[in-house]
Amino acid sequence: MKIGFLGFGEVSSILSEGLLDNGVNVFTCLQGRSSTTKNKALEMGVTICPSYRKLAEKSEILISAVTPSTAVEVARDIGKYSRGIYVDINNISPATVREALGQVENKKTVDAAIIGSVKRNGSNVQIIACGDSAQDFAFLNDYGLNIKIMGTEIGNCSQIKMLRSSYTKGVSALLWETISAAYKMGIDEEVMEIIGETEGQQFKNSVNSRLISSFKHAKRRYEEMDEVKNLLSDEIDPIMADAIENTFEIILDQNKDFNNNNNNNNKDFKDAIEFKSDLKSYKELFKHLYD
Ligand SMILES: NC(=O)c1ccc[n+]([C@@H]2O[C@H](COP(=O)([O-])OP(=O)(O)OC[C@H]3O[C@@H](n4cnc5c(N)ncnc54)[C@H](OP(=O)(O)O)[C@@H]3O)[C@@H](O)[C@H]2O)c1
C-alpha cells in the first residue's frame, strides 16, 4: 500500500506515524518546503519523491494536507497526475472543496474532514469522508486510521465540519463572555460550580481548555467563522454566527494587546501566540488580561 502526502505538517506527520506502524509505505515530496517540514519528514523516515508529479503517479491514495489557502492551487498543479484516489483533508468550505477536487482529472476524489485535534487524538483522530471513492479511502481503517463514511456527495463533509464548527465555537464564545464577566465580578468559581451541576464533572476541564484554546487560536477561529457565516447565510439569517465572529474578534484584539504588552516583538502572529503556549488555566490567562 502506497500513501502519498501533499504537505508534511502536523496532520501528515501524525497520520503517517499510524500508517508506518501498520506497515504502509508513506511518501511525500519536499520540493519548495520549509526546513520545519523537511525535518519532520526526514525524522519520520518517509520516502521522499523527487517531484510532486512522481509522488502523485506513485500514490494509490494521495492526501492533500496543505493549508486552506493553497488547497485549490495544489489540486490544480498536482491533481492531473493523480492515478489513484485524491483526498482533500484541508479545512475548506464546500464550494472550495468542490473547486479543488474538480481539478483532479481521473475524478477519483474524496472530500474528507478531520473532526477534533490531530495533536490530541493522534492517528486515531476521527476523519469523515464523502465522495464516490470514500469507500476505498476507508480501506485505511485496516492500517490504523479512523475513517467514517458520511455520504457520496463532494462537499457534504465540509458542510458537516462547518456546522460542527458553528456549534463548538459558539459554546466557546459563550463561555468566554460568561466566565470573563464572572471573573471580573470575583465569582467565577461559584458560577462554574453551579453550571457544573447540570453540565457534569468534565465542565471545569472543558472551560479551561476551551478558554485557553480560544485565546491561542483566536485568529484562526475568527477567520473560520467568516466561512461558517457564508455557508449559513445561504440558508438562514445567521444571527448567532455574527455574534460568535464578533466575540472572536474581541478575543483576537485582547491577544494582540497581550503580546504587545509583554514585549513580544514577533511580527508573525503565529509565533506570537506560541508565546504563551504554556498557559495551564484560564485564571492565569484572565489574571494577565483583566487584573
Ligand atoms: N492540525 C489539525 O488538527 C487539523 C485539524 C483539522 C483540519 N486540519 C487541516 O489540515 C491541513 C493541514 O494542517 P496542518 O495542521 O498539518 O498544517 P501545517 O502543520 O501548517 O502543515 C501544512 C503543510 O503544508 C505544506 N504546504 C504549504 N503550501 C504547500 C504547497 N503549495 N505545496 C505543498 N505543500 C505545501 C507546508 O509546508 P511548508 O512548511 O513549506 O509551508 C506544511 O508542510 C490544513 O488545511 C488544516 O486546515 C488540520
The ligand as an ORCA input file, in Angstrom:
! r2SCAN-3c Opt
* xyz 0 1
  N      -3.907     20.186     12.713
  C      -5.157     19.802     12.887
  O      -5.527     19.289     13.972
  C      -6.163     19.942     11.778
  C      -7.496     19.604     12.042
  C      -8.427     19.720     11.019
  C      -8.032     20.142      9.754
  N      -6.744     20.481      9.515
  C      -6.394     20.909      8.147
  O      -5.393     20.061      7.602
  C      -4.490     20.808      6.766
  C      -3.059     20.609      7.257
  O      -2.993     21.072      8.584
  P      -1.635     21.000      9.438
  O      -2.035     21.285     10.839
  O      -0.873     19.789      9.084
  O      -0.893     22.290      8.841
  P       0.678     22.637      8.936
  O       1.287     21.957     10.106
  O       0.742     24.112      8.810
  O       1.292     21.958      7.611
  C       0.993     22.397      6.319
  C       1.945     21.698      5.374
  O       1.606     22.036      4.026
  C       2.801     22.432      3.352
  N       2.472     23.282      2.218
  C       2.061     24.577      2.215
  N       1.848     25.003      0.956
  C       2.170     23.952      0.140
  C       2.185     23.764     -1.258
  N       1.834     24.748     -2.102
  N       2.569     22.561     -1.755
  C       2.922     21.541     -0.921
  N       2.938     21.669      0.434
  C       2.562     22.850      0.946
  C       3.597     23.126      4.428
  O       4.950     23.228      4.016
  P       5.874     24.480      4.493
  O       6.344     24.132      5.857
  O       6.948     24.515      3.480
  O       4.993     25.702      4.460
  C       3.399     22.130      5.582
  O       4.236     21.022      5.423
  C      -4.946     22.270      6.848
  O      -5.693     22.592      5.719
  C      -5.811     22.313      8.110
  O      -6.840     23.252      7.986
  C      -5.804     20.403     10.496
*
